[in-house]
Amino acid sequence: MSSKTLPLLFINLGGEMLYILDQRLRAQNIPCDKAKKVMNDIITTMFNKKFLDELFKPQELYSKKALRTVFDRLAHASIMRLNQASMDKLYDLMTMAFKYQVLLCPRPKDILLVSFNHMDAIRDFVRDTPSILSQVDETYRQLIEMYTPLSGGEFQLIRQTLLIFFQDMHIRVSIFLKDKVQNSNGRFVLPTSGPVPFGTQIPGLIRMFSCSGDEVKRVQFRSAGNYSSALREGSFEMYGERVIKLGTNMYSVSRPVETHMSGASKNSAQHTKVSTAPNPLAKEELNLLARLMGGLEVRKPANPDSRFRVNLFATDEEEEEALISRPDELSYEVINIQATKQCRVSALLKATTTGGEFRPVTYGYKGSNSNHYATSNSCEYAHIEEILFGL
Amino acid sequence: MYHKEKSIQIKSSASALYNNLSVLRIAPRCLTYFTVVHANVVNMVSASWDGLNFSHRQLQSKEGNIAASSSLIMQASWCVLPSRELLVLTSQKGIQMYESDGSIMVYWHALDNPETPTAQAVFARGIAAVRENYICVGISSGSVLVFDIPSKGSNVMLSEVLEEHRDAVTDMASECSGSLEYMADLVTADDSGLLCVWKSGEDFQLLHKIPGFDVSCSSVKLWKGTVAAGYGTGQIRIYEAVTGIVHAEVNAHARWIYSLDIAPFSGLLLSGAEDSLVRVWHLTMNPDANSVEVEHLYSECITDTQICGAKFCDGDGYAFAVTGYDLSEIIRYTQA
């Protein structure tokens, strides 16, 4: 399938992640300076030049597990901490949101407009920080250079590749259920009304021609839909009106986001069927992107009190309950961070780290049975401030 | 005109791929076979006509010496030749040909894959059985491979490579009327919308090139010397194959068309698209006026589903079957 899919997948998922984190930081009343630092740190890491150069190389899509590892690391690129259950929920929301956007794109090429919507919002998050802003602008240029020359057929191939990645994911998202864009069985509502895509005619007309090319007959048929003319085409430039609303921020402080685990696909056996063939990236070896991500040292503050935890659930109890009750087939099987200590450091990786040596990120975590995060006695940050917030 | 029958469950859901349903009717055994592609796997189900017996089989993509690969399958289709029927799978790595029940792999052709991925994706897509003994398969580079198929055994030979398309091949179709009176044997389509019309033989001959209009043609059929082509804009166009004359233009769907099929005995045309609609049309030939009339007969909305495969189950168009992205069933309709 398409070898140009990964940048779009990463940038759109990253954009959704930032929307959700922004909402949670505000909902939990995290102090402004800390919240801003988290957003800036994550965006800086996301758009690191070496990382993006690797991302934009032609390559096959990563497995779900490998991509999840990259986002785990991205989410922890700053002083913010997320528990396993919150990280799972964050990733569920991100992926279901982008799946929705890909499915509902009027034309395959509109996926690029969706990406620009995410980029526009990211640019707005860092508008006060010129250094990060220039990284974001550079990414716009790379997107424009790689994607604007592609044909509709090539975009459809990208879309088909993305849809295979999202296949069989039917996690119910409360905000989607409320807005009636998702059914209670987890499937998205596909409207049969509204404007047709740019370049498409409203269905209903049959024109017949003579062999000399003259139109000889016109017939209208009932089209069983309620379509209107296409809207104008959105802009594919660095700045411009995108027209499409998919990919804009649908969260606000007053709209909490929940997921329902029980909405998983009825035939849960299908989840395991796909991964029977060995995929080298699904094994324990960290992929290059994840290693690059982990090696990008954002200056850790000397004061451990500045670190804080964000909860994607209403209470800590809910978060713990979610971790215990998560169905097996929805487990992302995050690659154990502890394993990074044994990883060989590549020359490229050395070049990206500030100190020239890859220091594994370790976490101390109070009182949980979770084995997905390594505990280390030599961990610098023995205490993590647990700040309890309700909604 | 049609009513819904009981769906057939398949082992995994359909992927969003063009023409993602193939049907083979085996009259002597009162069976119909269906195939639906899911990522790197082909789901085959055999259904008895009395609706009581179903049996399933799964085939996986192959890669070099690895029998079960994770490389993605683009299309699976039965090829019906006078002497035998073969099931052909096209993937990112190559072309697999099986006996029609999927029991034995008869032939494997590996695509030239570069060491590291290139900007241009590599895959095979577009399958057609042509005349007595050819199976043609399209490639992402635009090439069309012509294989010479023996009446039995596995001595398949690559006979010719046709180089007319410059964009990835999307679909192809051979003349399905059963008549020998038409000159064109094969039509091939690509991502730019270009259609090439061929006459088969030891050396395939290009009869005509019907230019695209910068819109991908995702599905194509050839019947009684007439091409039916479905496009990404949701339009269906009917052409005379050897001259490229446009007979009709239909604003058929509001989204990308994914599948077309023709019932050769009745002239019914079936179209399925991302807009959740399946439509049945009728083509009437007027040989004296050299024109074709298109009439809309029926529409069915498969709610909240992006259709990826739609095929008639018999030559009269008495029944048809539909697949949709993320759906683990084959939905069937029969004339009321």
Interface residues (C-beta under 8 A of the other chain):
Chain A: M1 S2 S3 K4 K57 P58 Q59 E60 L103 P106 R107 P108 S151 G152 G153 E154 Q156 L157 R159 Q160 L163 I164 Q167 D168 H170 N183 R187 F188 V189 L190 T192 V196 P197 G199 T200 Q201 I202 P203 G204 L205 I206 R207 M208 F209 S210 C211 G213 V216 K217 V219 F221 R222 S223 A224 G225 Y227 N267 Q270 K273 V274 T276 A277 P278 N279
Chain B: K11 S12 S13 S15 A16 L17 H38 A39 N40 V41 Q60 S61 A68 S69 S70 L72 Q92 T116 P117 T118 A119 Q120 A121 F123 D167 A168 T170 D190 D191 S192 D214 V215 S216 S218 G232 T233 G234 Q235 E240 I245 V246 H247 A248 E249 V250 N251 A252 H253 A254 R255 W256 D275 S276 L277 A289 N290 S291 V292 E293 V294 E295 H296 S299 C301 T303 D304 T305 Q306 Y325 D326 S328
